[in-house]
Amino acid sequence: MHKVKTVFAAAILASVVSSSGAYAQLALGNGVSATVSGAVQTGTGITTMDLGDASTIAAWSQNTSMPLSLSYGSVSATITFGAGSALETSTGGILGPGNYLLASNNGLSLNFSQTQSYFSTRWAYQTATDTFQFYNGTQLVATATGSDVMAPTIAATGQSYPVTGYVGFTFGELGYDRVVVTAAANTAVEFDTIQFGDNVQVAPIPLNAASFGGLMSFLMMLGMRGKGGAQVAFRMAVQSLSPRRRTLAA
């Protein structure tokens, strides 16, 4: 009886934490995890890629397919565009004013001169066939599709389709040096606010007050049902709520 109660507690707690309105997490394998949030993630060691703004778009020209090279200290990043992919500019819409990247079914590639262990972006109009692939050399390290992140984004932001979420990827075992973004035929992936880093400490995202209250009510319910289940649930709750910082190895 206690075993069933413990499993039940773990399942409910995972649901409460991931649907808090603050963030949702999923594992992608190979030590890679994704965190979906309604706001950009912050921390130390994070570099934000400069895609320019309306005043500098003329330097690259809208709908460009020429490679774009950017430098950030000792790290350089080169964006190459497949047919139909482009650097675009917008005066509004879901991404707001400014520049963003658009990937077609022929894809675009972000190539880094050094291995990175963190990547995040604001991913707009998520659809099931949108794909982000992370490579270390020729080795495919992780793949994330729209079908992976749509439900967590809805949980984290409270939006319905189409949704826009800040999706951050952390690499605990093997980093990446290339990101390939592709869409299905006759569709496109739109994204901006690109961040990366090779030695990153990401600030934890706390649960909001409403979620904390619901979690404590659930623990009280378990306490009335059985001491063993409540103890297990309480330990899990403390671990998930305790502030902590995660250092990512390159």
N, C-alpha and C positions, 0 to 999 in steps of 0.2 A: 504493500500500500504506500509506504514512504517513497519507494523508488518511482512509482507512477506519479506521485505528487511532486517529486523533485524535477522530473522531466517536464511535467506540465508547467511548473514555475519557470524553468529555463526558457521554454518556448514563449510564454506570455511576456517575460521580461525582455527578451530579444525584440519582440514586436513593439513593446512600449518604447524602448530606447530608439529603435530605428524609425518610428513614426512620430517622433516628438515634435516635428515641425522645425527642428534645428538642423538635423543631419540624418543621413542614412548611409550605411556602409555595406560593401559586398567584397568578397574575395574572388580574385581572378586566377589564382594559381601561380606557381613559381615565386611565391613570396610577394606577390603584387596584390595590393588592395586598393579599392576605390572608395572615396568619401564624397557623397553628394550633399551639397548645402545650398541654402537659399541666399548665401552671401559669400563673397570671395574669401578664401582661407588666408590667414595671415601667419607670420612666423619669421624667424631669422634665416638668412641664407637663401632667400627666394629672390629671383630676378624676374622682373616683368618685361616681356618682349614689347618693344615699341613699334606698333604698326602705323604710327603717324596719326594725323588728324586731318580735318578738312582743309587746313592751310597748307599741308605738305603733300596732299594726294597727287597734285600735278607732277611732282617729281617722279612718281612711279607710274602714273596714269591709271585710271580705273580700268578694270578688266585686264590687268597685265598678266602675261604668261611668261615674262622674263624672270629668271631666278632673282631672288631678293636676298642679299647678304647683309647680315647685321653682326656687330661686334659688341661684346660685353666683357671688358677686361681681357682675360686670357681665353675666354670662350667665344667662339664664333658660331653663328647659326645661319644656315642657308635654307631658304624655302624654294622648292622647285615645283612647278605647276604642270599637271597633265592637261590635255586638251579639255577645255570647258571649265577648268578650275581657275581661280582668280583672286586677286586682292581687290576688294570692293569698298565702297564708301556709302554711308547711309546718313540721312538727315533725321532719322527717327526710327520708328518700328520697334520691334521687340528688343533689339540690341541697342537702340538709342543712336545718337549721332556719333560719327567716327568711322574708322576703318575696321574691317573684319575680313576673315578668310572664308572662301567658298570652295568646297571640294566637290567635284563631279564624280561620275563613275570611273573616270580615268585617274582620279585621285590627285593629291598633292603630298609632298614630303617635306618634313622639317628635319634637317640634318645638323647635328651638333658635333663640334670638333672634339669634345670630351664627353665621356660617359656621365650621364645624369641619373639621379635617383628619385627625382620628383618632377611631376608634370601636372599642370592644372589648366583648365580653360573654362570659359562660359560657353556651353553647348546649347545652341538654340534650335527650336523646332525639331526636337528629337523624334526620329522615326526608327522603327525596328531594324531597318537595313543600314543605318549609319554605322560606320566602323572606324575605330581607332586601333591601329596595330603598332606595337612597340618592339623594336628590334635592337639587338646588341650585335653589331656586325651583320652577319647573315642569319643569325639565330632569332627566331620569333619568340619573344619573352612573354608577351601578354596581348590579348585581344579584348576590346570592350565594344559592344554593339548598343544601338539604341534600345533594343529589347532588354538589355541588362540594366540600363539606368533609368528608363522611363518611370517605372513604378517607384523606385527610390526617390526620384526627383519630385514626383507628385506628393510623396509622403513628406519630403523635406520642405517643399515650398507651398504646399496647399493649392497649387495650380492644377488645372486640367489641361488636356492636350489642346493646342501645342504648348509644350513646356520648355522652360529655359532653366538650366541648373548649372551651378559651378561644380565641376567634377574634378577632383584631385586624385592623382595616382601616386602611390608610394611603392618603392622597389626595395625590398629587404634583402634579396639574395643576389640578383644580377640586374644591373642598371641597363639603361637604354642609350643609344646615340642617334636613333632615327625613329620618327613617328610618321606613319603613313595613314592618311585619312581618306576614306572613299565613301561614295554613296551608291545607291542602286541607280540603274538607268532612269533617266528623266527626273531624277531628284538631286538634291544637293545637301551637303552638310555645311552649316554656317556656324562659325565660332570666333570668339575674340578673347580678350583678357587672358593671354597666354603667359603662364609662369613656369619657371623651371629652376632646378638647383641640384647640386651634387653633394651638399652637406647641409641638410635642411632640418630645422626644428619647427614643426607645425604646432601652432597654439591649439589647445583643445577647445572644442565647441561645447559649451555647457548645455544641459537640458534647460528648457524654460520652466517658469514657476508652475504653470498649469500641468505640465508633464510630470514634474516632481511630485505634485500633490496627488495625481492619479497613481503614481508608482507607490507612494506611501500607503494609500488606501488599499492597494492590492496586497501589500505586505501585511497590513493589519488583518485583511481577510484570511490570508494564509495562516497568520498567528492563531486565529480562532479555530482553524481547521486542523492544525497539527504543528507541533513545535519543530519537528525535523524539517518540514518543507519551508517554514518561515526562515529558519537559520540559513539554509542553502540560498534562498532567494535574497536574504539580506546581504550575505557576503557578495553575491553577484552584483547587487545594486551598488554597494559601496565601491567595488572595483570599477564599475562603469561610470560612476559619478565623480570619483576622485580626480582632481586636476593632475595632469601629467603631460610631459613633453616627450616627443619621440624623436630620436636622432637617427637619421638615415645614413647608412654607409654607402659610400660611392661604389 
